[in-house]
Amino acid sequence: MSHPQRSGAAPGRASAARSGLAAAREGLRRVRTAATTTEPGRLRVIGAGLAALLLAFGAITAWQVSDRSAAADAVVGHSQPLSAAAADIYRSLADADTTAASGFLAGGKEPRAVRERYEKDIATASELLVKAAANADRASFEHTQITRLNQQLPAYTGLVESARANNRQGLPLGGAYLRYASDQMRLELLPAARKLYEAETGRLRADYRDAESWPWFALAAGVLTLGALGWAQHREYRRTNRVFSQGLLAATAATTVALLWLTAGHGVACADLSGSYAHGAKSMDVLHTARIASLQARGAENLTLVARGAVVTGDNHDAYEESYRLNMRQLAGDPAASAPVGGLLERARTLADGRGGRDPVSRAVGFAQQWRQRHQQERAVDDGGDYAKALPMVIGDRDSTGESFDRVDAQLQQALDHEQGEFRHSADDGRGALTGLAVGAAALALLGALGVVLGIGRRLSEYR
């Protein structure tokens, strides 16, 4: 008896489902007809579309501006400081190697100031490596170079200590230890430090690109929204002969203000960030490279006296003297070229912003020329067989190549301090131009959407 009842219930449910679907279709048809064939319906569709456009414009603007603001913050607070720290690691290591050679040349009684400078360089490099490791992803290229530096640095300092101990006892083996330590610095430590610096500088350039890229989606959404608002108001004028709709006019004003704010704010940010790179970050990159070239030239100059011709190139020239000349050409150009060839110092002077940056570099150029002249005189004396007279011409306190090197280094440091200030000022102005833009544009878009709802609602009330 129960089976016929269940079989009769199934067709009933199917019939009810078909009836419900038909009713839904009819309802949708009536809504579509009312929206497309009657003026109130069309106004509702237009209002919904305009409000959606405004909200989309606000959301896209907030998203793109937030991304660029975060990139600008990264330039100032993360990537540039890390790039500068990597350069300081490189400089500290190069200076430690140069200072170790200077102390060795002084003989068994190494000056205390030289010893302290070497220890400070090693401590600075070690401290900066710890900080760099804390900011690097363990799987990143940067972390690989940091690990390599941390492994090689103790071996280098151990070789330097062995060279110093043998030197105090007057044993010639000390020179071999020092040359081996210097080779490890030049072939292992400094290349790793250079790669770390290049990686951090590459990250800085990437952050600059992200911060300066134009928010094209937001700009396109703003122009599209303005066009739609203009069309809606023109349509209303043609149909009603009313010049203004206060709600749509308010929405248009809000959209225009947001679009102009976006264009002007990002334009100012781009100009300031571009200036901070051209006259700050880029200039500092050249200055860091120049400072390292001067340190390597100085280290090679010292090792020329330490090795006493024991290390030669394939064409039987002193290897360390060749290294000195190469680094000095990189630093101050090639004076022997038929046409003037500028080096890093000339490039730094060109990039410097204002006298505060150019004057120290100009003085460094003069001291580099003095250094070259004194070096030529010293080499003539040493090549003539008078090592005792040549030694103070390199490591002496006055009228020595060491004095000229110290003056070059001091001027480059002064120029770096100035360019760092220029970078910070311009970069802060750049990210400041984006302050409040994301929130402000979103708020204006929301106000515009509200204006559309009120404006369209007022027209709809006239049909009731």
C-alpha positions in Angstrom: 0.0 0.0 0.0 2.9 2.4 0.7 4.6 2.0 -2.6 2.0 3.7 -4.8 2.0 6.7 -2.4 5.8 7.2 -2.8 5.7 6.9 -6.6 3.0 9.5 -6.7 4.9 11.9 -4.5 7.9 12.1 -6.9 6.0 13.5 -9.9 4.5 16.1 -7.5 7.8 17.3 -6.3 9.1 17.5 -9.9 6.1 19.5 -10.9 6.6 21.9 -8.0 10.3 22.4 -8.9 9.4 23.1 -12.5 6.8 25.6 -11.4 9.3 27.3 -9.0 11.9 27.6 -11.8 9.3 29.0 -14.2 8.3 31.6 -11.6 12.0 32.6 -11.0 12.5 33.0 -14.8 9.4 35.1 -15.0 10.6 37.2 -12.1 14.0 37.8 -13.7 12.3 38.6 -17.0 10.1 41.2 -15.3 13.2 42.7 -13.5 15.1 42.8 -16.8 12.2 44.4 -18.6 11.7 47.0 -15.9 15.5 47.8 -15.9 15.8 48.2 -19.6 12.4 49.5 -20.8 11.5 52.0 -18.0 13.4 55.1 -17.0 13.5 54.3 -13.3 14.9 50.9 -14.1 17.6 52.4 -16.3 18.5 54.9 -13.6 18.9 52.1 -11.1 21.2 50.2 -13.4 23.2 53.4 -14.2 23.5 54.3 -10.5 24.7 50.8 -9.6 27.3 50.8 -12.4 28.6 54.2 -11.5 28.9 53.3 -7.8 30.7 50.1 -8.7 33.1 52.0 -10.9 33.9 54.5 -8.1 34.4 51.8 -5.5 36.7 49.9 -8.0 38.6 53.0 -8.7 39.1 53.6 -4.9 40.2 50.0 -4.3 42.6 49.8 -7.2 44.2 53.2 -6.3 44.6 52.2 -2.6 46.2 48.9 -3.7 48.6 50.3 -6.2 49.6 53.3 -4.1 50.1 51.1 -1.0 52.5 48.9 -3.0 54.5 51.9 -4.2 54.5 53.4 -0.7 55.8 50.2 0.7 58.6 50.1 -1.9 59.6 53.7 -1.1 59.7 52.8 2.6 61.9 49.8 1.7 64.3 52.0 -0.3 64.8 54.3 2.8 64.5 51.8 5.6 65.8 48.5 4.3 67.5 48.1 0.9 69.7 51.3 0.9 70.9 50.7 4.5 71.7 47.0 3.6 73.5 48.2 0.5 75.5 50.7 2.5 76.3 48.0 5.1 77.5 45.6 2.4 79.8 48.3 1.1 81.1 48.9 4.6 81.8 45.1 4.9 83.8 45.3 1.6 85.6 48.5 2.7 86.4 47.2 6.2 87.9 44.0 4.8 90.0 45.8 2.2 91.2 48.3 4.8 92.1 45.5 7.2 94.3 43.9 4.5 95.9 47.2 3.7 96.5 48.0 7.4 97.9 44.5 8.1 100.5 45.1 5.4 101.3 48.6 6.8 101.9 47.1 10.2 104.1 44.4 8.8 106.3 46.9 7.0 106.8 48.7 10.4 108.7 45.6 11.6 108.6 44.0 14.9 107.4 47.1 16.7 104.0 47.6 15.0 102.5 51.0 15.8 99.6 50.7 18.3 97.4 52.9 16.1 97.9 50.6 13.1 97.1 47.5 15.2 93.9 49.2 16.6 92.8 50.2 13.1 93.2 46.6 11.9 91.3 45.2 14.8 88.5 47.8 14.4 88.2 46.8 10.7 87.8 43.1 11.5 85.3 43.9 14.3 83.3 46.1 12.1 83.2 43.5 9.3 82.2 40.8 11.8 79.4 42.9 13.3 78.0 43.9 9.9 78.0 40.3 8.8 75.9 39.3 11.8 73.4 42.1 11.0 73.4 41.2 7.3 72.7 37.5 8.1 69.7 38.5 10.3 68.2 40.3 7.3 68.9 37.7 4.7 66.7 34.7 3.8 68.6 31.5 4.5 68.0 30.2 1.0 69.1 33.5 -0.7 72.2 34.3 -2.7 73.1 36.9 -0.1 73.1 34.4 2.7 75.4 32.1 0.7 78.0 34.9 0.4 77.6 35.9 4.1 78.2 32.2 5.1 81.3 32.2 2.8 82.7 35.3 4.4 82.1 34.0 8.0 83.9 30.8 7.1 86.9 32.5 5.5 87.4 35.5 7.8 88.8 33.5 10.8 91.3 31.7 8.4 92.5 35.1 7.1 93.0 36.6 10.6 94.9 33.4 11.6 97.3 33.9 8.7 97.8 37.5 9.6 98.6 36.6 13.2 101.1 34.0 12.0 102.7 36.6 9.7 102.9 39.1 12.6 104.4 36.5 15.0 107.1 35.5 12.5 107.8 39.2 11.7 108.4 40.0 15.4 111.0 37.3 15.5 112.7 38.6 12.3 111.8 35.4 10.4 111.4 35.8 6.6 108.5 33.3 6.7 106.3 36.1 7.9 106.3 37.7 4.5 105.1 34.5 2.9 102.3 34.2 5.5 101.2 37.8 4.8 101.3 37.3 1.0 99.2 34.1 1.4 96.7 36.0 3.7 96.5 38.8 1.2 95.9 36.4 -1.7 93.0 34.8 0.4 91.6 38.3 0.9 91.8 39.2 -2.8 90.7 35.8 -4.2 88.1 34.7 -1.6 86.9 37.3 0.8 86.7 40.4 -1.3 85.0 38.7 -4.3 82.3 37.3 -1.9 81.9 40.8 -0.3 81.6 42.3 -3.8 78.9 39.8 -4.7 77.0 40.6 -1.5 77.3 44.3 -2.3 76.1 43.8 -5.8 73.1 41.7 -4.7 72.1 44.3 -2.1 72.5 47.1 -4.7 70.4 45.1 -7.1 67.7 44.8 -4.5 67.8 48.6 -4.0 67.4 49.2 -7.7 64.4 46.8 -7.8 62.8 48.7 -4.9 63.4 51.9 -6.8 61.7 50.5 -9.9 58.7 49.3 -7.8 58.3 52.7 -6.1 58.6 54.7 -9.3 56.4 52.6 -11.6 53.2 54.5 -12.5 49.9 53.1 -11.2 48.4 52.6 -14.7 45.5 50.5 -13.6 44.4 53.1 -11.1 44.8 55.9 -13.6 42.8 54.0 -16.2 40.1 53.3 -13.7 39.9 57.0 -12.7 39.6 58.1 -16.4 37.0 55.5 -17.1 35.0 56.6 -14.0 35.2 60.2 -15.0 34.0 59.4 -18.5 31.1 57.3 -17.2 30.1 60.1 -14.8 30.2 62.6 -17.7 28.1 60.4 -19.9 25.5 59.9 -17.1 25.2 63.7 -16.6 25.0 64.4 -20.3 22.3 61.7 -20.6 20.3 63.3 -17.8 20.6 66.7 -19.3 19.3 65.5 -22.7 16.3 63.8 -21.1 15.4 66.3 -18.4 17.0 69.6 -19.5 18.5 69.9 -16.0 22.1 71.1 -16.1 23.3 69.8 -12.8 22.7 66.8 -10.6 24.2 67.7 -7.2 25.0 64.1 -6.4 26.6 63.3 -9.7 28.4 66.6 -9.6 29.8 65.8 -6.2 30.9 62.3 -7.4 32.6 63.9 -10.4 34.4 66.4 -8.1 35.6 63.6 -5.8 36.8 61.5 -8.6 38.6 64.5 -10.2 40.3 65.4 -6.9 41.4 61.7 -6.3 42.7 61.4 -9.9 44.7 64.7 -9.7 46.0 63.8 -6.3 47.1 60.4 -7.6 48.8 62.0 -10.6 50.5 64.8 -8.8 51.5 62.8 -5.7 53.0 60.0 -7.7 54.7 62.5 -10.0 56.3 64.3 -7.1 57.3 61.0 -5.5 58.9 59.8 -8.7 60.9 63.1 -9.2 62.2 63.0 -5.6 63.0 59.3 -5.7 64.7 59.7 -9.0 66.8 62.5 -7.6 67.6 60.5 -4.5 69.0 57.8 -6.8 70.9 59.9 -9.3 72.4 62.3 -6.7 72.4 60.0 -3.7 72.4 56.2 -4.2 74.1 56.1 -7.5 76.7 58.7 -6.4 77.4 56.7 -3.2 77.8 53.5 -5.3 80.6 55.2 -7.3 82.2 56.7 -4.2 82.2 53.3 -2.4 83.8 51.7 -5.5 86.4 54.5 -5.6 87.2 54.1 -2.0 87.7 50.3 -2.4 89.9 50.9 -5.4 92.1 53.3 -3.4 92.3 50.7 -0.6 93.3 48.0 -3.0 95.9 50.2 -4.6 97.3 51.0 -1.2 97.4 47.3 -0.2 99.2 46.4 -3.4 101.7 49.3 -2.8 102.5 47.9 0.6 102.8 44.4 -0.6 105.3 45.5 -3.3 107.7 46.3 -0.5 106.8 43.2 1.5 107.3 40.8 -1.4 110.5 42.5 -2.7 109.9 41.2 -6.2 109.1 37.6 -5.2 105.7 37.6 -7.0 105.7 38.3 -10.7 103.3 38.2 -13.6 103.6 36.1 -16.7 105.6 38.8 -18.4 108.0 39.0 -15.5 106.6 42.3 -14.0 106.0 42.8 -10.3 102.5 41.5 -9.7 101.7 43.9 -6.8 103.0 46.9 -8.7 100.8 45.9 -11.6 97.8 45.6 -9.3 98.6 49.1 -7.9 98.7 50.6 -11.3 95.4 48.9 -12.3 93.6 50.2 -9.3 95.0 53.7 -9.6 93.8 53.8 -13.3 90.4 52.7 -12.1 90.5 55.4 -9.4 92.0 58.4 -11.1 92.0 57.6 -14.8 95.0 56.9 -17.1 97.3 59.8 -17.4 99.3 58.1 -20.1 96.4 57.8 -22.5 96.5 59.9 -25.7 93.1 61.2 -24.8 92.1 62.0 -21.2 90.5 59.0 -19.5 88.6 59.8 -16.4 88.3 57.3 -13.5 85.9 56.8 -10.7 86.8 60.1 -9.0 85.9 62.1 -12.1 82.6 60.2 -12.4 81.9 60.8 -8.7 82.5 64.5 -9.2 80.1 64.6 -12.1 77.3 62.8 -10.1 77.8 64.9 -7.0 75.0 67.2 -6.1 76.2 70.7 -5.2 79.5 71.9 -3.8 79.2 69.9 -0.7 79.6 66.8 -2.7 81.9 68.0 -5.5 84.5 69.8 -3.4 85.7 66.8 -1.4 85.9 64.7 -4.6 87.9 67.5 -6.3 90.3 67.5 -3.3 90.5 63.7 -3.5 91.5 64.1 -7.2 94.4 66.4 -6.2 95.6 64.0 -3.4 95.4 61.1 -5.8 97.7 62.9 -8.2 100.1 63.7 -5.3 100.0 60.0 -4.3 101.0 58.9 -7.9 103.9 61.3 -7.9 105.2 60.2 -4.5 104.8 56.6 -5.5 106.9 57.1 -8.6 109.6 58.7 -6.5 109.5 55.8 -4.0 109.7 53.2 -6.7 112.7 54.9 -8.2 114.4 54.8 -4.9 113.5 51.1 -4.1 114.4 50.0 -7.6 117.7 51.7 -7.1 118.4 49.3 -4.2 117.8 51.7 -1.2 115.0 49.8 0.6 115.6 51.6 3.9 115.1 55.0 2.3 112.0 53.8 0.3 110.2 52.4 3.4 109.4 55.7 5.1 108.3 57.1 1.7 105.5 54.6 1.9 104.6 54.3 5.6 106.0 57.5 7.0 103.8 60.0 8.8 104.8 63.0 6.5 105.4 63.4 2.8 104.6 59.7 2.2 102.3 57.8 -0.1 100.5 56.7 3.1 99.7 60.3 3.9 98.3 60.9 0.4 96.2 57.8 0.6 94.8 58.8 4.0 93.8 62.2 2.6 92.1 60.6 -0.4 90.2 58.2 1.9 89.2 61.1 4.2 87.8 63.2 1.3 85.9 60.2 -0.1 84.3 59.6 3.4 83.3 63.3 3.6 81.7 63.1 0.1 79.9 59.9 1.1 78.5 61.5 4.3 77.2 64.4 2.1 75.6 62.2 -0.5 74.0 60.0 2.2 72.3 63.2 3.6 71.2 64.1 0.0 69.8 60.7 -0.5 67.9 60.6 2.8 66.4 64.1 2.2 65.2 63.4 -1.3 64.0 59.8 -0.5 62.1 61.0 2.5 60.4 63.7 0.4 59.5 61.1 -2.2 57.8 58.7 0.2 56.2 61.7 2.0 54.5 62.6 -1.3 52.6 59.3 -1.1 51.5 59.8 2.5 47.8 59.6 3.0 47.2 59.1 -0.8 45.9 55.5 -0.5 43.4 56.3 2.3 42.4 59.6 0.8 41.7 58.2 -2.6 39.6 55.4 -1.1 37.7 57.9 1.0 37.0 60.2 -2.0 35.8 57.2 -4.1 33.5 56.2 -1.3 32.1 59.7 -1.0 31.7 59.7 -4.8 29.7 56.5 -4.7 27.5 58.0 -2.0 27.0 61.1 -4.1 25.9 58.8 -7.0 23.4 57.0 -4.8 21.9 60.2 -3.5 21.8 61.8 -6.9 20.2 58.9 -8.6 17.9 58.4 -5.7 16.6 62.0 -6.0 15.7 61.4 -9.6 14.0 58.1 -8.8 11.9 59.9 -6.2 10.4 62.1 -9.0 8.8 59.0 -10.6 6.9 58.0 -7.5 
